[in-house]
Amino acid sequence: MDPVSTSQIEETMLELKKDFTIIIVTHNMQQASRSSDWTAFMHQGQLIEFNQTADFFMNPREQKTADYLSGKFG
C-alpha cells in the first residue's frame, strides 16, 4: 500500500483497538512496531517469540527473532 493509505488504516486501527482486539499479519516490521501492543514472530508454523511490542523490538529474547529483525535471517 502507499504511505497515505497505510497511515489511514493505522489511524483507524488505533481507534478501533480501544474497544476491540485486532490481529494483523504483516511482514512490515515498522508497521508492527507502530500499531501493535503485542508482537509475535512465527517461523515455519511455530511460534518463536511473543512479547510486548517495545520489548520485542528493543530486547528480543530469542536469537531467531534478533536475527530476523537485523536482517540476518532467511
Helices and strands as residue ranges (DSSP letters): H 3-16, H 29-35, E 38-43, E 46-52, H 53-58, H 63-70
